[in-house]
Amino acid sequence: MAVRDRVRIGSEPAGERGRGRRTKADDAGKAEKAEKAAVVGLVLAAVATVVWSGSFVTSRALHDSVPPVQAAFWRWIVAIVAVAPFAAREVWRQRAVLRRHMGFVALASLLGVTVYNTLVNQAGLSTSAGNMGMIMAASPVLMALYERLGGARLGVRRTAGTLVACAGVLLLVSKGSLAMDFAAGDLWMLAAAVCFGSYSALLRRKPAGIGGLAFLFSTFVLGALMLLPAYAVSLALQGGFEPTVGTVGPLVYVGVFSSAVAFFAWNKAIALIGAARAGVIYYLQPVCVALLSLALLGEATGPAQIVCMALILGGVMLGAGRGR
């Protein structure tokens, strides 16, 4: 019996060591998988940010040829056509889940599709593409504020970053005047930033049963349907626009790339790394917009705008820190 005990006791450490090796291997595999997911998420967030930077430039370029509501409506029609071949089967399979969470999908459609992009187009009528990009850089700060409202502690760094970034935005839209003489386009962009920040925060609550493509396609369709009444009013009051290379080309860009590609990349990035971390990449947008608007529209960035850009970027980077 003593021999059996010694055999049993002697055999246990080998088994434990085997399980230990398997546990360490599993942990290493999980860590590697998480690291790859983080890299993919950051790359997708960067893709969305760069592509969306181009959409601000196209919105500004179309300001005198396509009414804002009509530009938004046709953008989503193009996006629906582009996504439909890839998403239709998934939407059909998940139709019951989509019906069950229709309230969530409708709210996301309203914020991210119907209202946000229409406000961006409206802003393009009376402010520069560079200003549009810099004001939108405040969106990650709004995401942090939503986290605080949800019960998360922001800490000293995030609070300080929020104040610095907001100061930069206020200086930008007021052109440095204490009288706060806002341009109409700057105010439209502030409203657009609120919508986008709300949409991004909402994505964290997306039901797990809804796939990425199904969610994307559903929001595009619902968003376009919500725009339809405003589109009809715009046609009646403003008339249509002439379909030329200068109007159709930018609409195809924003429909395929800024809508289908960028929204899919951004939604996937948030699913992989979260809104706050994806927002860090979004801070690069003002720089991208400034460079594109200079190259394509000839909009120069002055010293005052550079100072405001530094304040906004500094504030949001400070607010993104993990420190207290």
C-alpha positions in Angstrom: 0.0 0.0 0.0 2.9 2.3 0.8 4.3 1.5 -2.6 1.1 2.4 -4.3 0.9 5.6 -2.3 4.5 6.4 -3.4 3.6 5.7 -7.0 0.5 7.8 -6.8 2.2 10.6 -5.0 5.1 10.4 -7.4 2.9 10.5 -10.4 0.9 13.6 -9.4 3.5 16.2 -9.8 4.0 15.0 -13.4 0.3 15.5 -14.1 0.3 18.9 -12.4 3.4 19.9 -14.4 1.5 18.9 -17.6 -1.5 20.9 -16.6 0.8 23.8 -15.7 2.5 23.7 -19.1 -0.9 23.6 -20.8 -2.1 26.5 -18.7 0.9 28.6 -19.5 0.6 27.8 -23.2 -3.1 28.7 -23.1 -2.3 32.0 -21.4 0.4 32.8 -23.9 -2.0 32.0 -26.8 -4.7 34.2 -25.3 -2.2 37.0 -24.8 -1.0 36.7 -28.4 -4.5 36.6 -29.7 -5.4 39.8 -27.7 -2.3 41.5 -29.0 -3.2 40.7 -32.6 -6.8 41.9 -32.0 -5.5 45.2 -30.6 -3.3 45.7 -33.6 -6.1 45.0 -36.0 -8.4 47.3 -34.1 -5.9 50.2 -34.2 -5.3 49.7 -37.9 -9.1 49.7 -38.6 -9.6 52.8 -36.5 -6.8 54.5 -38.5 -8.4 53.5 -41.8 -11.7 54.9 -40.7 -10.1 58.1 -39.5 -8.2 58.8 -42.8 -11.2 58.0 -45.0 -13.5 60.2 -42.9 -11.0 63.0 -43.2 -11.6 62.9 -47.0 -15.3 63.1 -46.4 -15.0 66.5 -44.7 -13.1 67.7 -47.8 -15.8 66.4 -50.2 -18.6 67.9 -48.1 -16.8 71.3 -48.3 -16.3 70.8 -52.1 -20.0 70.0 -52.7 -21.2 73.0 -50.6 -22.2 75.1 -53.7 -23.5 72.3 -56.0 -25.4 69.7 -53.9 -27.9 70.7 -51.1 -26.8 69.1 -47.8 -29.8 66.8 -47.3 -29.6 65.6 -50.8 -25.9 64.9 -50.5 -26.6 62.9 -47.3 -29.5 60.9 -48.9 -27.6 59.9 -52.0 -24.5 59.0 -49.9 -26.5 56.4 -48.1 -28.2 55.1 -51.2 -24.7 54.5 -52.7 -23.6 52.9 -49.4 -26.7 50.6 -49.3 -26.0 49.4 -52.9 -22.3 48.8 -52.0 -23.0 46.8 -48.8 -26.1 44.9 -49.9 -24.3 42.1 -51.8 -22.2 41.3 -48.7 -24.8 41.9 -46.0 -28.2 40.7 -47.4 -27.8 37.1 -46.4 -26.7 37.9 -42.8 -29.6 40.4 -42.4 -32.0 37.7 -43.4 -30.5 35.2 -41.0 -30.6 37.6 -38.1 -34.0 39.2 -38.9 -35.5 38.0 -35.7 -32.7 39.5 -33.6 -32.9 42.8 -35.5 -36.6 43.0 -34.9 -36.1 42.3 -31.2 -33.5 45.1 -30.9 -35.1 47.5 -33.4 -35.2 50.4 -30.9 -31.4 50.2 -30.5 -30.8 49.9 -34.2 -33.1 52.8 -34.9 -31.4 55.1 -32.4 -28.0 54.2 -33.9 -29.3 54.9 -37.4 -30.7 58.3 -36.3 -27.5 59.5 -34.6 -24.8 58.0 -36.9 -26.5 58.0 -40.3 -29.5 60.4 -40.5 -28.4 63.3 -38.3 -24.6 63.2 -38.1 -23.7 63.3 -41.7 -26.5 65.7 -42.6 -25.0 68.1 -40.1 -21.5 67.7 -41.5 -22.8 68.6 -45.0 -24.7 71.6 -43.6 -21.5 72.7 -41.8 -19.6 72.6 -45.1 -21.8 75.5 -46.4 -20.2 78.0 -44.1 -16.9 76.8 -42.5 -13.7 75.4 -43.8 -12.8 71.7 -44.0 -9.9 72.3 -41.6 -12.3 73.7 -39.0 -14.6 70.8 -39.5 -11.9 68.3 -38.8 -10.6 70.2 -35.7 -14.0 70.6 -34.1 -14.7 66.9 -34.7 -11.6 66.1 -32.8 -13.6 66.9 -29.6 -15.7 63.7 -30.1 -13.4 61.5 -28.1 -13.7 63.8 -25.2 -17.5 63.4 -25.4 -17.0 59.6 -25.4 -15.0 60.0 -22.2 -17.8 62.1 -20.7 -20.4 59.4 -21.6 -18.2 56.9 -19.8 -18.3 59.1 -16.7 -22.1 59.3 -17.0 -22.1 55.5 -17.1 -20.3 55.4 -13.8 -16.7 55.2 -14.8 -14.2 57.5 -13.0 -12.4 59.8 -15.4 -9.6 60.9 -13.0 -7.6 64.1 -13.0 -5.9 63.5 -16.4 -9.1 62.9 -18.3 -10.8 65.9 -16.6 -7.9 68.2 -17.4 -7.7 66.9 -20.9 -11.4 67.5 -21.4 -11.1 71.1 -20.2 -8.0 71.8 -22.5 -9.7 70.3 -25.6 -12.9 72.2 -25.0 -10.9 75.4 -24.6 -9.3 74.7 -28.0 -12.7 74.1 -29.6 -14.2 77.3 -28.1 -11.2 79.4 -29.3 -11.5 77.9 -32.8 -15.2 78.4 -33.3 -15.1 81.9 -31.7 -12.0 82.9 -33.7 -10.3 84.0 -30.4 -13.0 86.4 -29.5 -14.4 86.5 -26.0 -17.7 87.6 -27.5 -18.1 84.0 -28.8 -19.1 85.1 -32.3 -19.6 81.6 -33.7 -19.9 80.9 -37.4 -23.0 78.9 -38.4 -20.9 76.1 -39.8 -18.9 75.8 -36.6 -22.0 75.3 -34.6 -23.3 72.7 -37.0 -20.1 70.8 -36.6 -20.3 71.0 -32.8 -23.8 69.4 -33.1 -22.3 66.8 -35.5 -19.5 66.0 -32.9 -22.1 65.4 -30.2 -24.0 63.0 -32.5 -20.9 61.1 -33.5 -19.7 60.9 -29.9 -23.1 59.6 -28.9 -23.2 57.1 -31.7 -19.7 55.7 -30.8 -20.6 55.4 -27.1 -23.8 53.6 -28.1 -21.9 51.0 -30.1 -20.5 49.6 -26.8 -24.1 48.4 -26.1 -24.6 46.7 -29.4 -26.4 43.4 -28.8 -24.0 40.5 -29.3 -26.4 38.6 -31.5 -26.3 41.2 -34.3 -23.4 40.8 -36.7 -21.3 43.7 -38.0 -22.5 43.6 -41.6 -26.2 43.1 -40.5 -26.0 46.1 -38.1 -24.2 48.3 -40.7 -26.7 47.5 -43.5 -29.7 48.0 -41.2 -28.5 51.4 -40.0 -27.9 52.5 -43.5 -31.4 51.5 -44.6 -33.2 52.9 -41.6 -31.1 56.1 -41.7 -31.9 56.7 -45.4 -35.6 56.1 -44.7 -35.6 58.7 -41.9 -34.0 61.1 -44.3 -36.6 60.6 -47.0 -39.1 63.2 -45.8 -36.3 65.9 -45.5 -35.1 64.9 -49.0 -38.5 65.4 -50.5 -38.8 68.8 -48.9 -35.3 69.7 -50.2 -36.3 68.7 -53.7 -39.4 70.8 -53.6 -37.8 73.9 -52.2 -34.2 73.8 -53.7 -34.6 71.6 -56.7 -32.3 68.8 -57.7 -28.6 68.9 -58.6 -26.9 68.3 -61.9 -25.3 64.9 -62.0 -21.8 65.6 -63.3 -18.3 64.2 -62.6 -17.8 66.9 -60.0 -21.0 65.9 -58.1 -21.3 62.2 -58.6 -17.7 61.4 -58.0 -17.6 62.8 -54.5 -20.9 61.2 -53.7 -19.6 57.8 -54.8 -16.5 58.3 -52.6 -18.5 59.2 -49.5 -21.0 56.4 -50.2 -18.5 53.6 -50.7 -15.5 54.6 -48.7 -16.7 57.1 -46.0 -19.8 55.1 -45.4 -19.5 51.4 -46.2 -15.7 51.0 -45.6 -15.1 53.6 -42.8 -18.2 52.8 -40.7 -17.5 49.0 -40.9 -13.9 49.6 -39.9 -14.8 51.9 -37.1 -17.6 49.7 -35.7 -15.2 46.7 -35.8 -12.4 48.7 -34.2 -14.7 49.6 -31.3 -15.7 46.0 -30.9 -12.0 45.0 -30.7 -10.5 47.7 -28.6 -13.3 49.9 -27.3 -14.4 53.4 -28.0 -11.9 55.2 -25.8 -8.9 53.4 -27.4 -10.2 53.9 -30.9 -10.7 57.5 -30.1 -7.0 58.0 -29.6 -6.5 57.3 -33.3 -9.4 59.6 -34.2 -7.3 62.4 -32.7 -5.2 62.3 -35.9 -8.1 63.5 -38.0 -7.5 67.3 -37.7 -4.0 66.8 -39.1 -5.3 64.6 -42.0 -8.1 67.1 -42.8 -5.7 70.1 -42.8 -3.3 68.3 -45.1 -6.1 67.2 -47.5 -7.9 70.5 -47.5 -4.6 72.3 -48.3 -3.7 69.9 -51.1 -7.2 69.6 -52.7 -9.0 72.8 -51.8 -6.1 75.3 -51.3 -7.3 76.0 -47.7 -4.3 77.3 -45.7 -4.0 76.6 -42.0 -3.1 79.8 -40.1 -1.2 80.3 -36.8 -4.4 80.6 -34.8 -5.7 77.3 -36.2 -2.4 75.6 -35.4 -2.6 76.8 -31.8 -6.2 75.6 -31.5 -5.2 72.3 -33.1 -2.4 71.9 -30.5 -4.8 72.6 -27.7 -7.4 70.1 -29.0 -4.9 67.4 -29.7 -3.1 68.0 -26.4 -6.3 67.9 -24.5 -7.7 64.8 -26.0 -4.3 62.9 -25.7 -4.1 63.9 -22.1 -7.7 62.8 -21.5 -6.9 59.5 -23.1 -4.2 58.6 -20.6 -4.7 55.8 -18.2 -3.2 57.7 -15.3 -5.2 59.3 -12.5 
